[in-house]
């Protein structure tokens, strides 16, 4: 197996459209790295450049100890699983699995005959390898639970079975690295969960280098040992799932990772009588405890009076219904429940905090609470934000102003 290194890799299409902009990252040997981001962010183009299917405009890609910028895809020792699986429709499952090995160990009969004449020793080694193909194919099929499908044609398979065949075709070659281009996106929700579990278990068994592309941040969090978040062709943050979730580098990462997305509140940072608060048109949010990583005598003082954006995740927004304002916890906000969405294992509550002229809601917060909360639209509620779990972002640049938010950037 081998690691994969990208050094200032860019892809500029004709017309000056930059799809990937100077991306640098290192995929450690035997690591499962997930490239995640919205459509058009450059993640699939990055994967295709690693595979050799897309030309590199600048930079360098190394697989193992070899620079592969000018190496054809077939000689890069990688295996790729595509979104549409790309199975050969006229071949059985067995033939689909064996095809790559048959090409590698001899190809056509004419080529085999020429090899026996020109290079007999290599021809004998190739013949031995071809003899082992059947065993390799059946062993891989058995590990993936598709041994009973070997004689079927692709049209006779379900979506999950086709996905396993495509994966098996990659595994049987024993490449230096596996590349996955959104392979689960065509599956239904239940099957996607099952396939995610299988992919993670497979990585634990095989311990191979894997680069997995997805736009689904749930897949990224559950599968990746590390996550590379991309946007507009640039790498936004590289780190473990916990790092990216709890310590987002900027407002884009904070809003993209997490379901429901992080709440954002814009306002001015105000200091009064030694305490800090965020002044919004509809409410004043107290920073009773300084957000993690913020140094009050330094960062807060430097940005006092400026327009900033406060971020807090829905699970860090507490909602209490039926508590009179005078009995609510200090620093709590008064709101009204506008929407309740039961999810089974949790309930997502949308709250309107304050009102502007004409009755328009000025501030909306989303809370994720327990599944059996007795709460209905129209209820008045007190809302408390966990100030220990807040983030402050620069409204102009989107950068996380806390020291913790700047960690693990890759």
VENCOR-V972528 format. One record per pair of residues at least 12 apart in sequence whose ideal C-beta (glycine too) atoms are under 6 Angstrom apart, sorted by the first residue. I is the first residue (numbers start at 1). J is the second residue. If there is no record, write none. Layout:
i = {I;I}
j = {J;J}
//
This chain:
i = {1;1;1;1;1;2;2;2;2;3;3;3;4;4;4;5;5;6;6;6;6;7;7;7;8;8;8;9;9;10;10;10;10;11;11;12;18;19;19;19;20;20;20;20;21;21;23;25;25;25;27;29;30;30;31;32;32;32;32;33;33;34;34;34;34;34;35;35;36;36;36;36;36;37;37;41;41;42;42;43;43;44;44;47;47;47;51;51;51;51;52;52;53;56;63;64;77;77;78;78;78;79;79;79;79;80;81;81;81;81;81;82;83;83;83;85;85;87;89;92;92;93;93;93;93;94;96;96;97;97;97;97;98;98;100;101;105;105;105;106;106;136;137;140;140;140;144;144;146;159;160;177;178;178;179;180;181;182;182;196;200;217;221;226;227;227;229;231;236;236;237;237;237;238;239;243;244;245;247;247;247;249;249;249;250;250;250;251;251;254;260;260;260;262;262;263;263;263;264;264;265;265;266;267;267;268;269;269;269;271;276;278;280;281;282;282;282;282;283;283;283;283;286;287;288;288;289;289;291;291;291;292;293;293;293;294;299;307;308;308;309;309;310;310;311;312;312;314;314;314;315;316;316;317;317;317;318;319;319;319;319;319;320;321;321;321;323;328;329;332;332;333;333;335;335;335;335;335;336;336;337;337;337;337;337;338;338;340;340;345;346;346;347;347;347;348;349;350;351;351;353}
j = {29;30;176;208;209;29;63;64;176;27;28;29;27;63;177;26;62;23;24;25;61;24;59;60;22;24;59;23;59;22;57;58;59;45;57;57;233;42;45;233;42;45;46;233;233;234;235;228;238;410;211;209;207;209;225;203;210;224;225;211;226;212;220;223;224;227;213;228;214;217;220;227;229;230;231;230;231;230;233;213;230;181;213;179;181;213;73;78;80;179;73;76;73;69;176;176;175;176;175;177;179;170;173;175;178;179;166;167;170;180;183;181;181;182;185;162;166;154;154;151;153;149;150;152;165;150;165;169;137;168;169;172;133;137;173;133;126;129;130;126;130;172;172;168;171;172;164;168;164;187;191;209;208;210;211;212;213;213;214;222;223;257;241;240;241;244;253;252;252;253;249;253;409;410;408;408;257;257;404;405;407;400;405;409;398;399;400;393;398;311;314;348;366;311;313;312;365;366;309;311;280;310;309;279;280;307;303;304;308;304;300;310;363;362;353;354;362;363;333;353;354;363;331;387;331;387;387;388;390;392;402;404;402;403;404;402;401;395;392;395;393;395;390;392;391;385;390;366;367;368;368;386;389;365;367;385;384;349;367;369;381;383;382;375;379;381;382;382;384;382;384;353;383;351;352;353;381;383;352;380;349;351;377;379;381;350;352;375;377;371;368;371;369;371;373;368;367;366;365;383;365}
//
